[in-house]
Amino acid sequence: MEQLSRGGIYVARLDPAKGAEIGKLRPVAMLSAREVLQVDSPLLFIFPLSSRSDSAFDTLHVTLPPRDGFKVKSYALVEHCRAVSRGRVLGDRIALLTQEELAAILHRLQRLVGL
């Protein structure tokens, strides 16, 4: 597997999920800082992507158009950000977020935690 990159979109296995956690095999985007990724940390900070968006979370979700190996319009589910084991990420990067998309997601994450 290639070196992971911040803003990279990868496929990850998020099962088993508990309660309202989002699970299954799905695309996720990497939020871990470059410094963390360079030291091969066993934990990665990600958020899952979905082709569906719950209107209750419209102010938190970021719409992502298809590109590269990422074939359908999706939503960044910021409220589902979490740390996962590096072993959950499968294969190489399939796409990359733009700097504007990454900035919008980080802004929504700040709102989520009240900053």
Secondary structure, DSSP 8 states (H G I E B T S, - for coil): -----TTEEEEEE--S--TT---SEEEEEE-S-HHHHHTT-SEEEEEEEES---GGGTTT-EEE--BTTB-S-EEE-GGG-EEEEGGGEEEEEEEE--HHHHHHHHHHHHHHTT-
